[in-house]
Amino acid sequence: MFLVILLVIAYKSNDALSHPQFWAEDATIFFQQQFGHKLPQLWVPYAGYLHAIPRLVAWVASWISITKAPLVYNAFAIVLSASAITMTCQKLRLYVPAWVVALSCLAVPTSGEIFGTITNAQWFLQFALGACCLSPASPRHANTLGWLRVIGILLMALTGPFSILLSIIITGMLASSWIARKLSYDPFDGALRSFLSERDWPALLALGLGAIIQTGVLLVAPPTESATHHDLLKAINATFTELVPIHMFGNDFLTGTSWLVLYALLIGTLVLSKRIDGHARLQVMGFAVFAILETIASALRITDLQQIYQPSAADRYFYLIKVVWWWVVWLALRSTGSRFRATAIVSALICLVALNNPQFQRRAALSDFSWRDHASDLEQPGTHTIPINPPGWSITIEAKKQQQ
């Protein structure tokens, strides 16, 4: 499955490998801040949090010729994205078919910016982080490879703000598990009561440590625009009744009330349906809450919501909820019929939405700014300004005779 996903990601990344160019923060943050340093800049925050994995990629890329830097960044981004999706499929296969998980990750409409750039690899890594921390412990994890896995989880927790949200959710689930035990009541058919005893505690320790560090960074070095600019209830209502449908389907074809009723029915099915395995409902519910919180947090940080009523605008903030939506729909359909029928219907619906939005299935080709020519200039001392994608962006680097 990994090879298939890898090929699809590479295709959707367009010319990321055949004609590699730098994209946005790949150059302005990770390349520029690593240039001239021998050690990885792991503890340098950007946008209010750390980006451990992109920083490590920038460090590795600094070992080779500067002319190859965009190729190294893009290749790592594609491999990491494919690995994250594959891991998510494996972790969730007992609850949601791997085919549905993979198709939802690869075929939902997107602006394309998340594909083939190390800056946006975090939007895929969040799935792997959630799958590792929400899934029950496995005996296979109690070995050397298991500890390497914990290190990987810590690195993902230190890449983006997702560990903070996940820690809040898992803390709530642990508390709910304790309460369910005390009250001897579990709407998830025993899955909630056993949630506390089935945890992969080394993974949760790594997640918690990452969340604490990211929270500290957020408090010490908050993003430039961090204040809420909207009325909370109005912003949440507009987000889920207008923005989410537009980014999920390409248009808003129901009334606001209809969307709220549909959401309530789906969430009610996750909580109350006895025809679906309790562990599956609880696992997907954890992801659903994760997606909801992330969407709200993202919307509240955007100064003008009117700017993102186009499917291509700030679409990365809606990627998680667009994918998890189809997992919830699959479980809802599974409660009314066979597993095969639910898989067939959801797969058909995902493909229908994809066919209706062909312009949002692949990243647009990037402009050629002749990186190789500019890279050779960096070997000469002086100040160099280099144009990058998207058009209008550039980096200014001070090259010295002897790099430190």
C-alpha positions as CSV (number, residue, x, y, z in Angstrom):
1,M,0.0,0.0,0.0
2,F,2.9,2.4,0.8
3,L,4.2,2.3,-2.8
4,V,0.7,3.1,-4.2
5,I,0.2,6.0,-1.9
6,L,3.7,7.2,-2.6
7,L,3.1,7.3,-6.3
8,V,-0.2,9.1,-5.9
9,I,1.4,11.7,-3.6
10,A,4.2,12.2,-6.1
11,Y,1.7,12.6,-8.9
12,K,-0.4,15.1,-6.9
13,S,2.8,17.0,-6.1
14,N,3.2,17.7,-9.9
15,D,6.7,18.7,-10.7
16,A,8.1,18.6,-7.2
17,L,10.6,15.9,-8.2
18,S,11.0,16.4,-11.9
19,H,11.5,20.1,-11.7
20,P,12.1,20.9,-8.0
21,Q,11.6,24.5,-6.8
22,F,11.3,26.0,-3.3
23,W,7.9,26.9,-1.9
24,A,7.3,29.7,0.5
25,E,8.5,28.8,4.1
26,D,10.6,25.9,2.7
27,A,13.0,28.7,1.7
28,T,12.2,31.7,3.8
29,I,12.2,29.8,7.1
30,F,13.8,26.4,6.9
31,F,16.5,26.9,4.2
32,Q,17.3,30.5,5.1
33,Q,17.6,29.9,8.9
34,Q,19.6,26.7,8.4
35,F,22.0,28.2,5.9
36,G,25.5,28.7,7.4
37,H,24.8,26.6,10.5
38,K,26.2,23.2,11.2
39,L,23.6,22.2,13.8
40,P,19.9,21.8,13.2
41,Q,17.8,24.8,14.2
42,L,15.4,22.7,16.1
43,W,14.5,25.2,18.8
44,V,13.8,28.2,16.5
45,P,10.0,28.8,16.6
46,Y,7.9,29.9,13.7
47,A,4.2,30.9,13.8
48,G,4.2,30.3,17.5
49,Y,5.5,26.7,17.6
50,L,8.4,24.4,16.7
51,H,8.8,22.5,13.4
52,A,11.2,19.7,14.4
53,I,10.9,17.5,11.3
54,P,11.2,20.3,8.7
55,R,14.2,21.6,10.6
56,L,15.8,18.2,10.6
57,V,15.2,17.9,6.8
58,A,16.8,21.3,6.3
59,W,19.8,20.1,8.3
60,V,20.2,16.9,6.3
61,A,19.8,18.9,3.1
62,S,22.6,21.2,4.2
63,W,25.1,18.3,4.0
64,I,24.8,18.2,0.2
65,S,25.1,20.6,-2.7
66,I,22.8,23.7,-2.4
67,T,21.6,23.1,-5.9
68,K,19.9,19.9,-4.8
69,A,18.2,21.5,-1.7
70,P,14.7,21.9,-3.2
71,L,14.8,18.2,-4.5
72,V,15.8,17.0,-1.0
73,Y,13.1,19.0,0.7
74,N,10.4,17.9,-1.8
75,A,11.5,14.2,-1.7
76,F,11.4,14.1,2.1
77,A,8.0,15.8,2.0
78,I,6.5,13.2,-0.3
79,V,8.0,10.2,1.6
80,L,6.9,11.6,4.9
81,S,3.4,12.3,3.7
82,A,3.0,8.8,2.2
83,S,4.4,7.2,5.3
84,A,1.9,9.2,7.5
85,I,-1.1,8.1,5.4
86,T,0.2,4.5,5.3
87,M,0.6,4.4,9.1
88,T,-2.9,5.8,9.6
89,C,-4.4,3.2,7.3
90,Q,-2.6,0.4,9.3
91,K,-3.7,1.8,12.7
92,L,-7.3,2.3,11.7
93,R,-7.8,-0.8,9.6
94,L,-9.7,-2.6,12.3
95,Y,-12.2,0.3,12.5
96,V,-12.4,1.8,9.0
97,P,-11.3,0.0,5.8
98,A,-7.8,1.0,4.8
99,W,-9.1,1.7,1.3
100,V,-11.6,4.3,2.6
101,V,-8.9,5.9,4.8
102,A,-6.4,6.1,1.9
103,L,-9.0,7.3,-0.6
104,S,-10.2,10.0,1.7
105,C,-6.7,11.3,2.3
106,L,-5.8,11.3,-1.4
107,A,-9.0,12.2,-3.3
108,V,-10.7,15.0,-1.3
109,P,-10.4,18.3,-3.0
110,T,-7.5,20.5,-1.9
111,S,-5.8,23.6,-3.1
112,G,-2.7,21.4,-3.7
113,E,-0.3,23.4,-1.5
114,I,0.0,20.6,1.0
115,F,1.6,18.3,-1.5
116,G,5.3,18.1,-2.1
117,T,6.4,20.8,0.3
118,I,8.2,20.1,3.7
119,T,6.4,23.2,5.2
120,N,3.0,21.5,4.7
121,A,4.1,17.9,5.5
122,Q,2.7,18.5,9.0
123,W,-0.8,18.4,7.7
124,F,-0.2,14.7,6.9
125,L,1.9,13.9,10.0
126,Q,-1.0,15.0,12.2
127,F,-2.9,11.9,11.1
128,A,-0.1,9.6,12.1
129,L,0.3,11.4,15.4
130,G,-3.4,11.0,16.1
131,A,-3.5,7.3,15.1
132,C,-0.5,6.4,17.2
133,C,-1.8,8.2,20.3
134,L,-5.5,7.2,20.0
135,S,-4.9,3.5,19.2
136,P,-4.5,0.9,22.0
137,A,-1.1,-0.3,23.0
138,S,0.4,-3.2,21.1
139,P,2.8,-5.9,22.4
140,R,5.0,-5.2,19.4
141,H,5.9,-1.8,20.8
142,A,7.8,-3.2,23.8
143,N,11.2,-3.4,22.1
144,T,14.0,-1.3,20.6
145,L,11.9,-0.4,17.5
146,G,9.2,0.6,19.9
147,W,11.4,3.2,21.5
148,L,12.4,4.5,18.1
149,R,8.7,4.8,17.4
150,V,8.4,6.9,20.6
151,I,11.1,9.2,19.4
152,G,9.2,9.5,16.1
153,I,6.1,10.4,18.0
154,L,8.0,13.1,20.0
155,L,9.3,14.6,16.7
156,M,5.8,14.7,15.3
157,A,4.6,16.2,18.5
158,L,7.2,18.9,18.1
159,T,6.1,19.6,14.6
160,G,3.1,21.9,14.5
161,P,0.5,22.7,17.3
162,F,-1.3,19.4,16.9
163,S,0.1,17.8,20.0
164,I,-1.5,20.5,22.1
165,L,-5.0,19.7,20.7
166,L,-4.5,16.0,20.9
167,S,-3.3,16.2,24.5
168,I,-6.5,18.1,25.5
169,I,-8.6,15.5,23.7
170,I,-6.9,12.4,25.2
171,T,-6.9,13.9,28.7
172,G,-10.7,14.3,28.3
173,M,-11.0,10.8,27.1
174,L,-8.9,9.4,30.0
175,A,-11.1,11.4,32.4
176,S,-14.3,10.1,30.7
177,S,-12.9,6.5,30.9
178,W,-12.4,6.9,34.7
179,I,-15.9,8.3,35.1
180,A,-17.4,5.6,33.0
181,R,-15.8,3.0,35.3
182,K,-17.1,4.7,38.4
183,L,-20.6,5.0,37.0
184,S,-20.6,1.6,35.3
185,Y,-22.0,3.3,32.2
186,D,-20.4,3.2,28.8
187,P,-22.2,4.3,25.6
188,F,-19.3,2.8,23.6
189,D,-20.0,-0.8,24.7
190,G,-17.0,-1.1,27.1
191,A,-14.5,0.7,24.8
192,L,-14.6,3.9,26.9
193,R,-14.1,2.1,30.2
194,S,-11.1,0.1,28.9
195,F,-9.6,3.2,27.2
196,L,-7.6,4.0,30.4
197,S,-6.1,0.5,30.7
198,E,-5.3,0.0,27.0
199,R,-3.2,3.1,26.5
200,D,0.2,3.1,24.9
201,W,1.8,5.2,27.8
202,P,5.2,5.7,26.2
203,A,3.5,7.2,23.2
204,L,1.3,9.4,25.4
205,L,4.3,10.5,27.4
206,A,6.0,11.6,24.2
207,L,2.8,13.4,23.1
208,G,2.5,15.1,26.4
209,L,6.1,16.2,26.5
210,G,5.8,17.6,23.0
211,A,2.6,19.4,24.0
212,I,4.2,21.0,27.1
213,I,7.1,22.2,25.0
214,Q,4.9,23.6,22.2
215,T,2.7,25.3,24.8
216,G,5.7,26.9,26.4
217,V,6.9,28.1,22.9
218,L,3.5,29.5,22.2
219,L,3.5,31.5,25.4
220,V,7.0,32.8,25.0
221,A,7.0,33.5,21.3
222,P,3.3,33.8,20.2
223,P,2.5,34.3,16.5
224,T,2.3,37.9,15.3
225,E,-1.5,37.8,14.8
226,S,-2.7,35.6,17.7
227,A,-5.8,37.4,19.0
228,T,-9.4,36.3,18.2
229,H,-11.0,38.7,15.7
230,H,-14.5,37.3,15.6
231,D,-17.6,36.8,17.7
232,L,-17.0,33.2,18.9
233,L,-20.5,31.7,18.2
234,K,-20.9,33.5,14.9
235,A,-17.5,32.4,13.7
236,I,-18.1,28.8,14.7
237,N,-21.6,28.8,13.0
238,A,-20.1,30.3,9.8
239,T,-17.2,27.9,9.8
240,F,-19.3,24.7,10.0
241,T,-22.4,25.8,8.0
242,E,-20.6,27.7,5.2
243,L,-16.8,27.3,5.1
244,V,-16.4,23.6,5.8
245,P,-19.0,22.6,3.1
246,I,-17.3,24.9,0.6
247,H,-13.9,23.4,1.2
248,M,-15.2,19.9,1.5
249,F,-17.4,19.7,-1.5
250,G,-16.5,22.8,-3.5
251,N,-19.8,24.5,-2.8
252,D,-22.4,24.9,-0.1
253,F,-25.6,23.1,-1.2
254,L,-27.5,22.9,2.1
255,T,-28.9,25.5,4.4
256,G,-27.1,26.3,7.7
257,T,-29.8,24.5,9.7
258,S,-29.6,21.4,7.5
259,W,-25.8,21.2,8.0
260,L,-26.2,21.4,11.8
261,V,-28.9,18.7,11.7
262,L,-26.7,16.5,9.6
263,Y,-23.7,17.0,11.9
264,A,-25.9,16.2,14.9
265,L,-27.2,12.9,13.3
266,L,-23.6,11.8,12.5
267,I,-22.3,12.6,15.9
268,G,-25.3,10.9,17.5
269,T,-24.6,7.8,15.5
270,L,-21.0,7.7,16.7
271,V,-22.1,8.0,20.3
272,L,-25.3,6.0,20.4
273,S,-25.4,3.4,17.7
274,K,-25.2,-0.2,19.0
275,R,-24.7,-1.6,15.5
276,I,-21.2,-0.4,15.3
277,D,-18.2,-1.7,17.3
278,G,-17.7,0.6,20.3
279,H,-13.9,0.7,19.8
280,A,-14.5,1.9,16.2
281,R,-16.9,4.6,17.3
282,L,-14.6,5.8,20.0
283,Q,-11.5,5.9,17.8
284,V,-13.3,7.9,15.1
285,M,-14.9,10.1,17.6
286,G,-11.5,11.0,18.9
287,F,-10.4,12.0,15.4
288,A,-13.7,13.9,14.9
289,V,-13.2,16.0,18.0
290,F,-9.6,16.6,16.9
291,A,-10.8,17.8,13.5
292,I,-13.5,20.1,15.1
293,L,-11.1,21.7,17.5
294,E,-8.5,22.2,14.8
295,T,-11.0,23.8,12.5
296,I,-12.3,26.2,15.1
297,A,-8.8,27.2,16.3
298,S,-7.7,27.8,12.7
299,A,-10.8,29.9,11.8
300,L,-10.4,32.0,14.9
301,R,-6.9,32.9,13.9
302,I,-7.9,34.2,10.5
303,T,-8.5,37.9,10.5
304,D,-11.1,38.1,7.7
305,L,-13.2,34.9,7.2
306,Q,-14.5,36.3,3.9
307,Q,-11.1,35.7,2.4
308,I,-11.4,31.9,2.7
309,Y,-14.8,31.4,1.1
310,Q,-12.9,30.2,-2.0
311,P,-12.0,26.5,-1.8
312,S,-8.4,27.4,-2.7
313,A,-7.9,29.9,0.2
314,A,-6.3,28.6,3.4
315,D,-7.5,25.1,2.5
316,R,-4.9,23.4,4.6
317,Y,-6.8,24.3,7.7
318,F,-9.7,22.2,6.6
319,Y,-7.8,19.1,5.4
320,L,-8.3,17.1,8.6
321,I,-12.0,17.6,8.9
322,K,-12.5,16.9,5.2
323,V,-10.8,13.5,5.6
324,V,-12.4,12.5,8.9
325,W,-15.8,13.4,7.6
326,W,-15.7,10.4,5.3
327,W,-14.7,8.1,8.2
328,V,-17.7,9.2,10.1
329,V,-20.0,8.8,7.1
330,W,-18.6,5.3,6.6
331,L,-19.4,4.3,10.2
332,A,-22.9,5.8,9.9
333,L,-23.6,3.8,6.7
334,R,-22.1,0.7,8.3
335,S,-24.7,0.9,11.1
336,T,-27.4,0.5,8.5
337,G,-26.0,-2.3,6.3
338,S,-23.0,-4.4,5.4
339,R,-19.4,-3.3,5.5
340,F,-19.0,-3.9,1.8
341,R,-22.0,-1.7,0.9
342,A,-20.8,1.1,3.2
343,T,-17.3,1.0,1.6
344,A,-18.8,1.0,-1.9
345,I,-21.1,4.0,-1.2
346,V,-18.4,6.1,0.5
347,S,-15.8,5.3,-2.2
348,A,-18.3,6.3,-4.9
349,L,-19.2,9.5,-3.1
350,I,-15.5,10.5,-2.6
351,C,-14.9,9.8,-6.3
352,L,-18.0,11.8,-7.2
353,V,-16.8,14.8,-5.2
354,A,-13.3,14.5,-6.8
355,L,-14.7,14.3,-10.3
356,N,-16.8,17.4,-9.6
357,N,-13.7,19.3,-8.5
358,P,-10.9,18.2,-11.0
359,Q,-9.1,21.5,-10.5
360,F,-8.5,20.7,-6.9
361,Q,-6.9,17.3,-7.4
362,R,-3.3,18.2,-8.1
363,R,-0.9,20.9,-7.2
364,A,-0.3,23.5,-9.9
365,A,3.1,23.5,-11.5
366,L,5.5,26.0,-9.9
367,S,7.2,28.8,-11.7
368,D,10.8,28.3,-12.8
369,F,13.0,30.8,-11.0
370,S,16.3,29.0,-12.1
371,W,17.2,27.9,-8.6
372,R,20.4,26.2,-9.8
373,D,21.8,29.5,-11.1
374,H,21.0,31.4,-8.0
375,A,22.3,28.5,-5.8
376,S,25.7,28.9,-7.4
377,D,25.7,32.6,-6.4
378,L,25.5,31.6,-2.8
379,E,29.0,30.1,-3.0
380,Q,30.3,33.7,-3.4
381,P,30.4,36.0,-0.4
382,G,27.9,38.8,-0.4
383,T,24.1,39.5,-0.1
384,H,22.0,37.5,-2.5
385,T,18.2,38.0,-3.1
386,I,16.6,34.9,-4.7
387,P,13.0,34.7,-6.0
388,I,11.0,31.7,-5.0
389,N,7.4,30.4,-5.3
390,P,4.8,31.6,-5.0
391,P,5.6,34.5,-7.3
392,G,6.4,37.6,-5.4
393,W,8.2,35.8,-2.6
394,S,12.0,35.9,-2.2
395,I,14.8,35.2,0.3
396,T,17.8,37.4,1.1
397,I,20.9,35.5,2.3
398,E,24.2,36.9,3.5
399,A,26.9,34.4,2.3
400,K,30.2,34.5,4.0
401,K,33.6,33.2,3.0
402,Q,33.6,30.7,5.8
403,Q,30.3,29.4,7.0
404,Q,29.9,28.7,10.7
